[in-house]
Amino acid sequence: MLKTRIITAIVLLAVLLPVLYFNNAIAFAVLVTLFFGAAIWEGFRLFNPASKNALVISMFWAAAFCYTFFYAEQRQATFWFVISVMVWLLRLVPSLKIGLPAIDSGGNTLLSMTYAVAIVACFAAIVVLYRHSPLFLLSVMVLVWIADIGAYAAGRTFGKRKLAPTISPGKSWEGAIGGAIAVVLLASLSVLFGGAALADTFAVRVQASLGWAALTAILLLIAAASVVGDLFESQLKRRAGAKDSSKLLPGHGGVLDRIDALIPVLPLAALIDTWL
């Protein structure tokens, strides 16, 4: 399993990094659309495990996304970012407490559309942050990866109090706090010592525009949002009786398994960037 996981990661990096840095707009559009379609497909299957229409629906959504954000060059992406924040605050975060509706209910259909909107906003943010610069996009993603790694390390070392035992028993409050501390610490170091090489990264720009207190608050918010995104997808998988969102990425599960924490974070970061 570890060997498969490593091979898949290497292949993904071999594809992703050239697409990001060779400034090929067509290759970027194709790659983003494919991943978006896969995420919608996986999400629909988690909400409707018995449905036979997931592929057709995901193809329709992918075509609409590609037209809107690449062909028509949607200029109102900020709308999606605002909607994403509202969706998470008003519906998706509360579901972690109140639970999910029954799969065969109208509430489940409505929630599936709501989550699909969150996925659209995430990929719209990828497009917008990439157009800012590939480094800027990666700098936001790295914050989420740091939070995840820090939470895993702190949870394994200090974890005692369960964060959400009925959703993801392996997560602890100590892990979540450790992940947040890791994000604040490493991002602060990048601001202090990154120099010109990291001048166009998210943390550096936030600190330069808003100051240290705002940077710390935003980094803590990002770390919390990444945990929420992870927990919500875990909740979907637990209800559907699935270990992974799919098997599209050998050793890693599915696309949603890799981007679940990014779904609430990237639109939030893109919205904050509009204020910088």
FITORVEX-845827 format. One record per residue (C-alpha): residue in one letter; x negated, y negated, z negated; residue number from 1. Coordinates in pm, 1 decimal. Layout:
<pts>
<residu=A px=X py=Y pz=Z num=NUM>
...
</pts>
This chain:
<pts>
<residu=M px=0.0 py=0.0 pz=0.0 num=1>
<residu=L px=-278.6 py=-245.4 pz=-89.5 num=2>
<residu=K px=-458.6 py=-173.8 pz=238.6 num=3>
<residu=T px=-139.1 py=-233.5 pz=435.4 num=4>
<residu=R px=-76.3 py=-553.5 pz=242.1 num=5>
<residu=I px=-424.2 py=-685.4 pz=315.9 num=6>
<residu=I px=-405.1 py=-597.6 pz=685.8 num=7>
<residu=T px=-67.7 py=-771.9 pz=719.9 num=8>
<residu=A px=-201.5 py=-1081.5 pz=541.7 num=9>
<residu=I px=-503.7 py=-1097.4 pz=772.8 num=10>
<residu=V px=-285.4 py=-1063.3 pz=1082.1 num=11>
<residu=L px=-50.4 py=-1335.1 pz=958.7 num=12>
<residu=L px=-338.3 py=-1572.3 pz=889.3 num=13>
<residu=A px=-492.7 py=-1493.4 pz=1228.3 num=14>
<residu=V px=-166.1 py=-1602.1 pz=1389.0 num=15>
<residu=L px=-63.5 py=-1888.9 pz=1160.9 num=16>
<residu=L px=-388.4 py=-2084.2 pz=1127.3 num=17>
<residu=P px=-461.2 py=-2120.0 pz=1502.1 num=18>
<residu=V px=-100.7 py=-2221.9 pz=1566.8 num=19>
<residu=L px=-122.6 py=-2485.3 pz=1294.2 num=20>
<residu=Y px=-456.7 py=-2632.7 pz=1394.0 num=21>
<residu=F px=-472.4 py=-2597.3 pz=1774.2 num=22>
<residu=N px=-190.7 py=-2853.3 pz=1809.6 num=23>
<residu=N px=11.7 py=-2639.7 pz=2050.1 num=24>
<residu=A px=368.3 py=-2765.7 pz=2015.1 num=25>
<residu=I px=524.2 py=-2476.9 pz=2206.6 num=26>
<residu=A px=345.4 py=-2208.7 pz=2004.2 num=27>
<residu=F px=444.2 py=-2385.3 pz=1682.3 num=28>
<residu=A px=809.5 py=-2410.3 pz=1789.4 num=29>
<residu=V px=821.6 py=-2042.2 pz=1889.0 num=30>
<residu=L px=660.7 py=-1926.2 pz=1565.3 num=31>
<residu=V px=879.2 py=-2140.0 pz=1338.2 num=32>
<residu=T px=1196.1 py=-2038.2 pz=1523.9 num=33>
<residu=L px=1108.5 py=-1668.7 pz=1497.5 num=34>
<residu=F px=1043.6 py=-1692.3 pz=1124.6 num=35>
<residu=F px=1358.2 py=-1898.8 pz=1076.2 num=36>
<residu=G px=1567.7 py=-1642.5 pz=1262.7 num=37>
<residu=A px=1416.0 py=-1363.0 pz=1054.2 num=38>
<residu=A px=1491.9 py=-1548.4 pz=730.2 num=39>
<residu=I px=1854.7 py=-1606.0 pz=832.3 num=40>
<residu=W px=1886.9 py=-1240.5 pz=935.6 num=41>
<residu=E px=1752.1 py=-1119.4 pz=602.1 num=42>
<residu=G px=1966.1 py=-1361.9 pz=405.9 num=43>
<residu=F px=2283.2 py=-1257.3 pz=586.3 num=44>
<residu=R px=2205.1 py=-890.5 pz=520.2 num=45>
<residu=L px=2155.8 py=-958.9 pz=148.8 num=46>
<residu=F px=2492.5 py=-1133.0 pz=131.1 num=47>
<residu=N px=2668.2 py=-881.5 pz=355.7 num=48>
<residu=P px=2483.3 py=-547.0 pz=340.0 num=49>
<residu=A px=2753.4 py=-361.0 pz=534.9 num=50>
<residu=S px=2784.6 py=-612.1 pz=819.7 num=51>
<residu=K px=2680.0 py=-517.2 pz=1173.4 num=52>
<residu=N px=2667.2 py=-875.8 pz=1299.2 num=53>
<residu=A px=2353.9 py=-1002.5 pz=1121.7 num=54>
<residu=L px=2132.9 py=-995.0 pz=1432.1 num=55>
<residu=V px=2379.0 py=-1182.5 pz=1652.5 num=56>
<residu=I px=2443.6 py=-1443.0 pz=1384.2 num=57>
<residu=S px=2071.1 py=-1497.1 pz=1321.8 num=58>
<residu=M px=2005.2 py=-1539.4 pz=1695.3 num=59>
<residu=F px=2276.3 py=-1804.6 pz=1714.8 num=60>
<residu=W px=2135.7 py=-1991.6 pz=1414.2 num=61>
<residu=A px=1780.6 py=-1968.5 pz=1551.8 num=62>
<residu=A px=1887.7 py=-2108.9 pz=1888.6 num=63>
<residu=A px=2074.1 py=-2394.5 pz=1717.6 num=64>
<residu=F px=1771.9 py=-2468.4 pz=1495.8 num=65>
<residu=C px=1529.9 py=-2468.7 pz=1790.0 num=66>
<residu=Y px=1752.0 py=-2702.4 pz=1991.5 num=67>
<residu=T px=1810.2 py=-2939.3 pz=1699.7 num=68>
<residu=F px=1457.0 py=-2973.4 pz=1565.2 num=69>
<residu=F px=1240.5 py=-2915.8 pz=1873.1 num=70>
<residu=Y px=1433.4 py=-2986.5 pz=2193.1 num=71>
<residu=A px=1656.5 py=-3267.1 pz=2065.8 num=72>
<residu=E px=1390.6 py=-3370.8 pz=1807.2 num=73>
<residu=Q px=1630.5 py=-3434.0 pz=1519.2 num=74>
<residu=R px=1546.5 py=-3773.9 pz=1368.4 num=75>
<residu=Q px=1775.3 py=-3743.2 pz=1067.4 num=76>
<residu=A px=1587.9 py=-3464.7 pz=890.8 num=77>
<residu=T px=1603.4 py=-3659.9 pz=564.5 num=78>
<residu=F px=1974.5 py=-3574.5 pz=558.0 num=79>
<residu=W px=1885.8 py=-3205.6 pz=533.4 num=80>
<residu=F px=1640.3 py=-3269.9 pz=252.1 num=81>
<residu=V px=1897.3 py=-3459.5 pz=46.9 num=82>
<residu=I px=2157.2 py=-3189.4 pz=111.4 num=83>
<residu=S px=1906.1 py=-2922.7 pz=5.6 num=84>
<residu=V px=1839.5 py=-3090.6 pz=-329.0 num=85>
<residu=M px=2213.6 py=-3124.0 pz=-390.8 num=86>
<residu=V px=2279.5 py=-2761.2 pz=-290.5 num=87>
<residu=W px=2020.4 py=-2633.2 pz=-533.5 num=88>
<residu=L px=2127.9 py=-2856.1 pz=-821.0 num=89>
<residu=L px=2503.5 py=-2812.8 pz=-781.4 num=90>
<residu=R px=2541.2 py=-2452.9 pz=-666.4 num=91>
<residu=L px=2233.6 py=-2231.4 pz=-640.9 num=92>
<residu=V px=2068.6 py=-2312.2 pz=-973.4 num=93>
<residu=P px=2397.5 py=-2267.9 pz=-1168.8 num=94>
<residu=S px=2438.7 py=-1923.4 pz=-1011.3 num=95>
<residu=L px=2137.5 py=-1806.1 pz=-1211.0 num=96>
<residu=K px=2350.2 py=-1859.6 pz=-1521.3 num=97>
<residu=I px=2702.3 py=-1777.8 pz=-1402.2 num=98>
<residu=G px=2608.0 py=-1500.0 pz=-1161.8 num=99>
<residu=L px=2700.4 py=-1430.1 pz=-798.9 num=100>
<residu=P px=3052.1 py=-1374.6 pz=-661.8 num=101>
<residu=A px=3161.0 py=-1029.8 pz=-547.1 num=102>
<residu=I px=3022.8 py=-933.3 pz=-206.4 num=103>
<residu=D px=3368.7 py=-889.8 pz=-54.8 num=104>
<residu=S px=3497.9 py=-1227.6 pz=-175.9 num=105>
<residu=G px=3547.8 py=-1560.6 pz=-4.6 num=106>
<residu=G px=3316.1 py=-1715.1 pz=-262.4 num=107>
<residu=N px=3036.3 py=-1493.3 pz=-137.3 num=108>
<residu=T px=3091.8 py=-1607.7 pz=221.5 num=109>
<residu=L px=3078.6 py=-1971.3 pz=111.0 num=110>
<residu=L px=2765.0 py=-1910.3 pz=-93.0 num=111>
<residu=S px=2596.7 py=-1738.5 pz=201.8 num=112>
<residu=M px=2657.7 py=-2048.5 pz=415.3 num=113>
<residu=T px=2524.2 py=-2266.6 pz=135.0 num=114>
<residu=Y px=2203.3 py=-2065.7 pz=114.5 num=115>
<residu=A px=2173.9 py=-2075.0 pz=493.4 num=116>
<residu=V px=2180.8 py=-2455.7 pz=472.6 num=117>
<residu=A px=1896.6 py=-2438.3 pz=217.8 num=118>
<residu=I px=1696.3 py=-2222.6 pz=461.9 num=119>
<residu=V px=1760.5 py=-2471.0 pz=744.2 num=120>
<residu=A px=1634.2 py=-2753.3 pz=521.8 num=121>
<residu=C px=1322.9 py=-2552.6 pz=432.9 num=122>
<residu=F px=1227.8 py=-2497.1 pz=796.3 num=123>
<residu=A px=1319.7 py=-2854.0 pz=888.7 num=124>
<residu=A px=1074.2 py=-2959.3 pz=618.8 num=125>
<residu=I px=809.3 py=-2733.6 pz=773.3 num=126>
<residu=V px=855.2 py=-2916.8 pz=1103.2 num=127>
<residu=V px=845.1 py=-3263.0 pz=944.7 num=128>
<residu=L px=549.4 py=-3191.6 pz=714.7 num=129>
<residu=Y px=357.5 py=-3034.1 pz=1004.7 num=130>
<residu=R px=413.9 py=-3344.3 pz=1216.3 num=131>
<residu=H px=265.4 py=-3543.7 pz=929.5 num=132>
<residu=S px=-37.2 py=-3313.1 pz=949.7 num=133>
<residu=P px=-111.0 py=-2939.1 pz=921.9 num=134>
<residu=L px=-320.3 py=-3011.2 pz=611.7 num=135>
<residu=F px=-31.8 py=-3194.6 pz=445.4 num=136>
<residu=L px=202.5 py=-2899.9 pz=505.9 num=137>
<residu=L px=-52.2 py=-2650.9 pz=373.8 num=138>
<residu=S px=-121.3 py=-2867.4 pz=68.4 num=139>
<residu=V px=243.5 py=-2836.0 pz=-39.4 num=140>
<residu=M px=247.8 py=-2461.4 pz=25.7 num=141>
<residu=V px=-72.0 py=-2419.2 pz=-176.3 num=142>
<residu=L px=96.3 py=-2577.8 pz=-479.6 num=143>
<residu=V px=362.3 py=-2305.5 pz=-467.4 num=144>
<residu=W px=101.6 py=-2031.8 pz=-423.5 num=145>
<residu=I px=-95.4 py=-2167.9 pz=-720.1 num=146>
<residu=A px=221.4 py=-2166.2 pz=-932.0 num=147>
<residu=D px=288.2 py=-1806.0 pz=-833.7 num=148>
<residu=I px=-65.3 py=-1684.5 pz=-902.1 num=149>
<residu=G px=-88.7 py=-1881.9 pz=-1226.5 num=150>
<residu=A px=245.8 py=-1744.8 pz=-1343.4 num=151>
<residu=Y px=138.7 py=-1388.3 pz=-1265.7 num=152>
<residu=A px=-192.7 py=-1424.5 pz=-1450.1 num=153>
<residu=A px=-42.2 py=-1600.8 pz=-1751.5 num=154>
<residu=G px=251.3 py=-1360.6 pz=-1764.3 num=155>
<residu=R px=25.6 py=-1055.9 pz=-1760.7 num=156>
<residu=T px=-195.2 py=-1206.1 pz=-2032.8 num=157>
<residu=F px=48.3 py=-1384.2 pz=-2262.7 num=158>
<residu=G px=398.0 py=-1291.6 pz=-2148.4 num=159>
<residu=K px=637.6 py=-1195.4 pz=-2428.2 num=160>
<residu=R px=960.6 py=-1392.3 pz=-2389.3 num=161>
<residu=K px=1163.6 py=-1293.8 pz=-2082.9 num=162>
<residu=L px=1258.9 py=-1579.5 pz=-1853.0 num=163>
<residu=A px=1556.8 py=-1411.6 pz=-1681.7 num=164>
<residu=P px=1575.5 py=-1049.2 pz=-1797.8 num=165>
<residu=T px=1889.7 py=-961.0 pz=-1602.9 num=166>
<residu=I px=1750.9 py=-1102.1 pz=-1276.7 num=167>
<residu=S px=1375.0 py=-1045.9 pz=-1282.7 num=168>
<residu=P px=1256.8 py=-863.1 pz=-1598.2 num=169>
<residu=G px=891.0 py=-909.7 pz=-1509.0 num=170>
<residu=K px=900.0 py=-1289.3 pz=-1538.7 num=171>
<residu=S px=830.5 py=-1461.1 pz=-1869.1 num=172>
<residu=W px=843.0 py=-1812.9 pz=-2008.8 num=173>
<residu=E px=470.8 py=-1791.7 pz=-2076.6 num=174>
<residu=G px=410.9 py=-1705.5 pz=-1711.4 num=175>
<residu=A px=623.7 py=-1994.7 pz=-1585.5 num=176>
<residu=I px=446.5 py=-2238.4 pz=-1817.6 num=177>
<residu=G px=107.2 py=-2101.0 pz=-1716.3 num=178>
<residu=G px=194.7 py=-2145.6 pz=-1349.7 num=179>
<residu=A px=298.5 py=-2506.0 pz=-1409.1 num=180>
<residu=I px=-23.3 py=-2580.9 pz=-1599.1 num=181>
<residu=A px=-228.5 py=-2427.7 pz=-1316.3 num=182>
<residu=V px=-52.8 py=-2648.9 pz=-1060.3 num=183>
<residu=V px=-107.1 py=-2968.1 pz=-1260.5 num=184>
<residu=L px=-469.6 py=-2882.5 pz=-1338.0 num=185>
<residu=L px=-581.1 py=-2780.9 pz=-988.9 num=186>
<residu=A px=-386.8 py=-3057.7 pz=-814.6 num=187>
<residu=S px=-542.0 py=-3312.6 pz=-1051.6 num=188>
<residu=L px=-887.7 py=-3178.4 pz=-974.4 num=189>
<residu=S px=-816.6 py=-3211.7 pz=-602.5 num=190>
<residu=V px=-726.3 py=-3577.6 pz=-657.4 num=191>
<residu=L px=-1035.3 py=-3648.5 pz=-865.7 num=192>
<residu=F px=-1291.1 py=-3457.5 pz=-661.1 num=193>
<residu=G px=-1134.2 py=-3387.5 pz=-322.1 num=194>
<residu=G px=-1277.3 py=-3694.9 pz=-155.5 num=195>
<residu=A px=-1211.4 py=-3770.2 pz=210.7 num=196>
<residu=A px=-1153.1 py=-3403.5 pz=294.4 num=197>
<residu=L px=-833.2 py=-3395.0 pz=85.9 num=198>
<residu=A px=-723.9 py=-3755.5 pz=132.0 num=199>
<residu=D px=-418.4 py=-3652.6 pz=334.9 num=200>
<residu=T px=-282.9 py=-3395.4 pz=92.7 num=201>
<residu=F px=42.5 py=-3414.7 pz=-99.9 num=202>
<residu=A px=-103.9 py=-3453.1 pz=-448.8 num=203>
<residu=V px=-353.6 py=-3719.5 pz=-345.0 num=204>
<residu=R px=-90.5 py=-3925.9 pz=-163.3 num=205>
<residu=V px=156.1 py=-3903.8 pz=-452.3 num=206>
<residu=Q px=-106.0 py=-4013.0 pz=-703.9 num=207>
<residu=A px=-224.1 py=-4298.1 pz=-482.5 num=208>
<residu=S px=129.8 py=-4427.9 pz=-431.0 num=209>
<residu=L px=302.6 py=-4351.7 pz=-761.3 num=210>
<residu=G px=30.9 py=-4296.5 pz=-1021.7 num=211>
<residu=W px=-68.2 py=-4012.5 pz=-1254.0 num=212>
<residu=A px=250.2 py=-3996.2 pz=-1461.4 num=213>
<residu=A px=468.3 py=-3959.9 pz=-1151.4 num=214>
<residu=L px=230.1 py=-3703.7 pz=-1002.8 num=215>
<residu=T px=245.6 py=-3491.8 pz=-1317.9 num=216>
<residu=A px=626.0 py=-3508.1 pz=-1329.3 num=217>
<residu=I px=656.2 py=-3417.8 pz=-959.7 num=218>
<residu=L px=412.6 py=-3128.6 pz=-990.0 num=219>
<residu=L px=607.7 py=-2988.7 pz=-1286.2 num=220>
<residu=L px=928.6 py=-3025.7 pz=-1085.6 num=221>
<residu=I px=773.4 py=-2841.4 pz=-792.0 num=222>
<residu=A px=653.3 py=-2559.2 pz=-1018.1 num=223>
<residu=A px=1002.4 py=-2528.3 pz=-1169.2 num=224>
<residu=A px=1167.6 py=-2534.5 pz=-826.0 num=225>
<residu=S px=938.8 py=-2256.3 pz=-703.2 num=226>
<residu=V px=1047.7 py=-2035.9 pz=-994.3 num=227>
<residu=V px=1414.8 py=-2109.5 pz=-922.9 num=228>
<residu=G px=1374.2 py=-2016.9 pz=-555.8 num=229>
<residu=D px=1208.5 py=-1689.9 pz=-649.6 num=230>
<residu=L px=1475.7 py=-1605.5 pz=-907.2 num=231>
<residu=F px=1764.2 py=-1678.3 pz=-672.4 num=232>
<residu=E px=1633.4 py=-1439.1 pz=-408.2 num=233>
<residu=S px=1566.0 py=-1177.2 pz=-676.2 num=234>
<residu=Q px=1927.6 py=-1217.1 pz=-784.7 num=235>
<residu=L px=2046.3 py=-1156.6 pz=-427.7 num=236>
<residu=K px=1829.4 py=-845.2 pz=-392.3 num=237>
<residu=R px=1941.2 py=-704.8 pz=-727.4 num=238>
<residu=R px=2308.6 py=-743.3 pz=-633.6 num=239>
<residu=A px=2249.3 py=-585.0 pz=-291.0 num=240>
<residu=G px=2044.2 py=-301.4 pz=-441.6 num=241>
<residu=A px=1742.3 py=-390.6 pz=-226.0 num=242>
<residu=K px=1378.0 py=-390.2 pz=-330.9 num=243>
<residu=D px=1275.2 py=-624.0 pz=-47.9 num=244>
<residu=S px=1463.6 py=-860.3 pz=180.8 num=245>
<residu=S px=1349.2 py=-643.0 pz=475.4 num=246>
<residu=K px=1048.8 py=-445.0 pz=596.5 num=247>
<residu=L px=941.0 py=-689.9 pz=866.7 num=248>
<residu=L px=605.7 py=-755.6 pz=695.8 num=249>
<residu=P px=447.8 py=-421.3 pz=599.8 num=250>
<residu=G px=323.8 py=-427.3 pz=241.7 num=251>
<residu=H px=490.0 py=-763.9 pz=176.6 num=252>
<residu=G px=858.2 py=-693.0 pz=232.9 num=253>
<residu=G px=1041.8 py=-952.0 pz=438.5 num=254>
<residu=V px=1010.4 py=-1316.6 pz=535.5 num=255>
<residu=L px=1235.1 py=-1428.0 pz=247.6 num=256>
<residu=D px=1011.3 py=-1239.4 pz=5.6 num=257>
<residu=R px=725.8 py=-1461.7 pz=118.0 num=258>
<residu=I px=908.5 py=-1794.9 pz=137.2 num=259>
<residu=D px=1169.4 py=-1767.3 pz=-140.2 num=260>
<residu=A px=978.6 py=-2007.9 pz=-366.1 num=261>
<residu=L px=919.1 py=-2246.3 pz=-73.9 num=262>
<residu=I px=1287.7 py=-2282.3 pz=13.4 num=263>
<residu=P px=1368.7 py=-2537.3 pz=-261.0 num=264>
<residu=V px=1018.4 py=-2687.4 pz=-273.7 num=265>
<residu=L px=945.2 py=-2789.3 pz=86.4 num=266>
<residu=P px=1257.4 py=-3006.3 pz=135.9 num=267>
<residu=L px=1190.6 py=-3168.6 pz=-202.4 num=268>
<residu=A px=831.0 py=-3244.7 pz=-103.5 num=269>
<residu=A px=942.4 py=-3378.9 pz=236.1 num=270>
<residu=L px=1197.5 py=-3603.3 pz=65.3 num=271>
<residu=I px=933.5 py=-3735.3 pz=-174.2 num=272>
<residu=D px=702.6 py=-3797.8 pz=121.8 num=273>
<residu=T px=959.6 py=-4035.2 pz=271.8 num=274>
<residu=W px=910.7 py=-4255.4 pz=-35.5 num=275>
<residu=L px=530.0 py=-4262.9 pz=-19.8 num=276>
</pts>
